Amino acid sequence: MIVRLGYVAMSKELVGASPSQTMTYKQYQQIADEEAARRKLERIAKKNIQNCIRLLRHNVANGIQFFRLSSRLIPLANHPGLPDWNYLRPIKDDLKELGNLSREHNMRIDFHPDHFIVFTTSDKDIFKSSAESLTMHKKLLEAMEIPLDHRCVLHVGGSYADKEKTLERYIHNFGLLPRDLQRMIMLENDDTTYNVEDALYLCEKLGLPLVFDLHHHMVYHENEDWFQHWDRMVDTWKFSELPLKIHMSSPRSEKDPRAHADLVDAEVFWAFIQKIKGSVKQVDCMIEAKDKDLALFALCDELKKKEGIEWVTPAVFQVK
């Protein structure tokens, strides 16, 4: 079984490479010359994409083949105060370079949009803004010439005091989305409302892959055995061209178990890998730790002490 390790959005090792520099609409309005304000906004977006290119080159140098892009690459991309702004125009060449770099080095890249994308809602305006945000991610992927399929991890959303009814509303709302937006979605179990069984219900109904988050499961269920659902989780990926994906993180503390720690507990991770060994050919593991790439490097250092691992790159290994 091949395991590829990835990290989230930004590097703790690289200096000055944030892909999430921003500008608020209030700051935008404070610039008297609207053309100058627009140019500044475009410079920020361009700098964010160029920093993503730096991050991918950093990944290549360290053998990392899995990376989550920030969803905050383009500030004010869907703001109603800028309805005529063609935000892709000034960054099109940079996005193409980003896509070319990922393909050249066999690097899987995707998004995990913020929680404001909600398809459990009965509010038409919230549904519309959620679809618009997902459309922005679609445009970025298309500009990078990356296939849309299964590139955005979403949480199910709120329960609105009636989880069963809300699950059915999700199915209804999903049907209202254009097919190209449906193609992009993967669902993740969360730590407060929609557990693995809930997410599996939707994934099996809608033909979506499930991204299993072990940390969320353990917080939600404490010691309930997640492995009883593993075959069903694997089965949700049968129609995807991408390898099965999981999220891995550790609780910050007993008092704050839902928050992510700086690093990942290597023993918990290794026990998980041993449990699923042989069930799939490959798994891509996104490290959701506060120390980003440094947490990935620290995990690799711990795994090098284990037997039964053959390293393919410094961040990709095969379990014997």
C-alpha positions, 0 to 999 in steps of 0.5 A: 500500500502506497501512502502519500502525505500532504499538508494544508495551504501554507508552509511554516518553513518558507518565509513570506509565502502566504497564499492568503493575503487579503483585503476587506471590502472596507479597505477597498472602499477607502481607496478613492480611485476605484481603478487603483483599488481594483489594481491593488486587489489584483496584485494581492491575488497575483501574489497569492498565486505566485506564493502557491507556485513557491509552495509547490516548488517547496513540495517538489524539493521535499518529495511531497505529492499532495497539497491543499490549496487555500480557498482565500487566494482571491480576496473579494472574488464573489463580493456583491460590490464587485459584480463586474470584476473578472478576477481570473484575467490578471492571474490566468498565466500564473494559474496555468503555471500552477497546474502545469507544475502539479501535473509535471510532478504528479502532485494531487491538489485540492480545496477544502472550502470554508464552512460557509458553503452550506447545502443543508440550508432552506434559505435560497440566498445562502444556497445561492452564495454557496453555489457561487463560492463553489463556482469560484473554485471550479473556475480556479481548477479550470484555469489550472487545467485540473479535472474537476472531479472530487477536488473540494472537501465539504462538511455536510453543514448544520442540522437545523434541529432535525438532522434526519429532515436536513439530510433529505434536504441536502439530497434535494439541494444537491440535485439543484446544483449544476452537474459540474459542481456536483462532480467536485464534491467530497463529503467529510464526517464532522466532530459535532453533528454528522458522523461517519454513518450520516456522511456515508448515507449521503455519499452512497445516495449521491455517489460521492467519495467520503473523506474520513477524518479520524480525529473528528470520529474519535471526538464524536464517538470517543472509542467507537470502532471506526473500522466497522465502516471502513469497507463502506468508506472504501467503496465510496471511492470506486468511481473516482480516478483519485486515490482514497483520501483521509484527514489526520490530526491530533487533539490539542489537549484534553480540555480542547479535544476538537482543536488541532495540535501542532503535530500529529501523534505518530503512534496513532497514525501508524496504528491506523495505517496498520489497520487499513494495510492491504485494504486499498492500493493507495491512500492520500493522507492530509495532515491537518496540524498547526505546524503545517509542513513542519508537522509532516516532516516531524511525522516522517522522522518518527515513521523512519523508526518503524519497520515495514516501510519503504520510502518512495520519496521523503513524503511518500512511502510503501507499507510492506 
